[in-house]
Amino acid sequence: MGPKKHGQSERAVNKGKDRRHRMKGKSLETFTEELHEVLQASEDPVSEDAVHVKLPCPLAMWELGHCDPKRCTGRKLARKGFVRCLRLNQRFNGLILSPVGTRYVTPADKEIVAQSGVAVIDCSWARLEDTPFSKMIGSHPRLLPYLVAANPVNYGKPCKLSCVEAYAATFCIVGFQDLAGLLLRKFKWGMGFLELNKTLLERYAACESEEELLAVEKEYFSSPSPEEEIDPFDVDSGREYMNLNRPLRVEEDYTESGEEETSEEEEDEDERKEKEKVEDNRSKEEAT
């Protein structure tokens, strides 16, 4: 038996990698059917399916330990089974929301999200230089266009989104708004993100190309909407930096995740007690 040729061995190795990294071929029709099942299950607050909802596409996160775990929205989603934590050098085949991306999330990414999902990088905005982005491997790194954070720590700050806001923004732009709402409802302030960015998200979702999306972003900066003009003397505007009757509140920018002021564990406990109360009422009704 003759010696193996170097070229043949290399081709075999590369072929194995290609097969291993190939995306699963879930059609948009299958994704839509699974999405409807997920939404139906989530509507029943006392069903086992509502507690253990499996999303129709995978969500993942590289968690670098920069943030307080009690404040981290990504960790809360992981505890609830929505998000899978990745190791450094572990590959992800879906969209990767990364500050080092060169392309933006657009509606054209819809099929990639349906087939392979979305991953985020949970790191501190203050420690980007220390973040090993080269060890977060994938074929589809993406940037999010201009959006405003609604999380309690970074409320009103442009682009400093929490993990759940980043997932939700991606779902909205590619056309899966129901999934965005499902995730955001896990947080008391969550739906405020959609309200705060309603106009921009709708316009981004209507774009047919990255160039069109960037044009929408540029237009937003160059011609602010009249509805953005707020009376600085309006104490009910909801924006503290516009309220001249109060001192400014200085908030510490904890992490990329823009995590909440209240403990996520406290919210989990409140949700558990509410479910137990509903179940007790149902048991009493059946007994009578």
N, C-alpha and C positions, 0 to 999 in steps of 0.2 A: 504494500500500500504506500503510495507516494506521499510526500509532505504536503500539507495544506497550503494553499496559496493565500498570501496575506490579504489580497483583495476580496476573496470569497468569505473569509472570516469576518471582515469588517462589514460587508454587506449584510451578513446574517445578523450581526449585532444590531445594526441600524434598523433592519426590518422588524426585529423584536420590539425596539423602542417605538417604532411607528404604530405597531399593532397595540401596544400597551397604552399609548397616548391618544388613540383614535376616539373621537366623541361617539357616545351612544346615539343612535338615530331615532330619537323620539320625535314624532311628527307634531306639528302645531295642533292638529285635531286631537291627538291623544292628550297633549298637554291641557287643552281646553276642557276635555272631559274630566281629567283629574282635578283641575282647578275648581270646577263646579262641585265635585264631591267634597273637596276640602272646605269650600265656603259653606256648604250645607251642614257639614259636621261642626263647623265653628259656631254656627248660629244657636246650637243647643248648649247652654251653659253647664248642664249637669251630665251630659253624655260622656262616656269614656273617650269617644272619638274626638270631642272638643278639647279634652285634656292632652291627648297624644296625636295632634294633627300632624300629618306628614305632608309637607309641601310638594307640589308637582315638579319642582326643580331644586337641586341642592344649593344650600347656602353654606359658606365656609368663612373662616377667619384665621389669619395669622395673629396670635395674641402674644405681644412682646413683654407683658408685665409692667408697662409704663403707668398704668392707671389703677385707681382704687377699685378693686373687684366689686365692692358694694354699689359703685356708681356706674359701672360699665354696662351700657345697653347691649353690647355684643355678648357679654357673659350671661346676661339675663336670658337672652334668646337661646344661648347654648344650654342653659339649665333647663329651659322648657323644651329642648329637643329640636329647635328650629335650625340651629347652626352647628356645624362640625368644626372643631379646632384643628388646624393644620400645623405640622412641624416645619421648621426651616428646611429648605431644599425639597420639600414635598410639592409635587406639581398639582396645579389646578387647571382644568381644561376650559372653564367658563370665563366670563368677564372678571378681570381683577381690577378693582378700583384702587388706583395707585397714584401718588403725587408725581411719579416718574413716568407716567404714561405720556404718549405723544398724540394719541387720538382721543376724541370725545365719545361718550356714550350717545348713541343716536337710535331712532326707531329701527334702523337697519340691523341692529344687534338683537332683535327680537328672537330670532331662531337660535342664536348662540345661548341666550338666557334660558329659553325653553328646553334646550337639549342638555346644557351643562351647568347652568346656574350662575351665581355671582359670589365673589369672594371680596372681603375687605381686609385692610391692614390696620389693626387696632394698635396705634402707636401715638405718642404724644406729639402735638404740633411743635412743641419746644425742643424735641429731640430727633428731628428728621435727619440730621447729619449723622446720628448714631444708628440709624435704622438700616439693617442689611437688606435693602430692596433686591439685590442681586440673588438672594437666597429664596425669594418668593417667585417661583417659576411658573410660567404660563405663556400661552400664545396670544392672549387678548388683553393686554393692559389698557386701561381706559382712565380718562379724566372725566369728572362731572362738570357740567357748565355752571355758571354762576347761580347760586341759590343761597338763601338765608337760613341760618340755624334757628330752630325753635326750642332746642333743649334748654333747660334752666340755667346751665352754666354759661353757655355761649349764645344766649338768645339775642337775635338781631345782628349777630356777626356774620359777615359774608363768608361762605365756603367752609366754615368750621363746623361741619356736620358730625353728628354722632354716627355710630355704626348703623343703628336702625334707620336713621334718616338717609344714609347713603344707599342702603338696600331699597328703601321706599322710593327714593328719587329715581333710581335705575328702573324699577318696575313701572313707575309712572311714564317715564320717557319711552320705554319700549312697548307700552300699551297694556300692562297688567296692573291697572290701578287697584283692582280688588285685592290683590296680594299686598300691595302697599298698605292699604287700610287694615288688613288683617294683622300685620306686624305692628303698625303704629298704635293700634288699640290696646296693645299690651302695656302701654305707658300712659299715665294720666294726661300728659301734655302732648301726646303723639300726634293726634289729628290736627293740632295747631300748626304742624309743619306743612300740611297740605293747604290749609287756609292761608298761611303766610306766603306761600309760593304758588298759589293757584294759577295765576295768569301766566307766569313763566313756564310752569310745568305743562300747561295746556299747549302753549306755543312751541315748546321744545318737542312735544309728542307729535305735533303736526308737521314737523320738518321732514324733508325727503333726503337730505344729505347733511354731511358735517358742515359744509360751507353755509348752508341755509341756517343751521343751528347757531353757528358763530355770528351770522348776520343778525339773528334775533337777539343774541346776547349784546352785540355792539349797539343795536338800536335801543335796547333797554338803558344802557349807560348814557347814550347821547341825548335821549329825549325821555326824561322821567315822566311817568304817568301823573295826571292831575290828582288821582286818588292817593298818591304818595305824599302830597303836600298836606302837612299836618300843622294845625295851629299850635305854636309853642306854648300858648297860654291855656291849652285844653288839658286840664288835669285828669280827664277821663280817657286820654288817648291810649293808655296802656303802655306807653313807652317812657320809661323813667328818665331817659336822657333828654326828653322833651319837657319834662315837668319841672318848671322853675321854682315850685314851692317845696321841693324836697331835695336833700343832698344826693349827689350821685352815689350809686352803690358800686363799689369796686369788687369785682369777682375774680377769683383766681382761676386761671385757665388750666384746669387739671390735666386734660388729655385731649387727644384727637377725638375721643368719643363724646366730648361735651357732656359729661355724665351728670345725672340729676343731683339736686341738693338733698333729696330724701333718699333713704336707703331703698334699694330695689328689693331687699329681703322683706322690708316692711310692706311693700306693695304686694309681694307674693303671699304674705300672711293674710292681708286683707282679702285677696282673691280667694284664698282657701276657706276663710271663715264664711264668705258670701256663698260659696258653693255648698258648704255644709248646711247653712241655713236653708237654702233652697231644697236640698235633699231631705232635711228634717220635715219641712212643710209638706213635701210630696208624700213622705211616709205616713204622716198623720192623716192626710186625705185618703190614702189607700186603706188605712186601718178603719176609718169610719165608713 
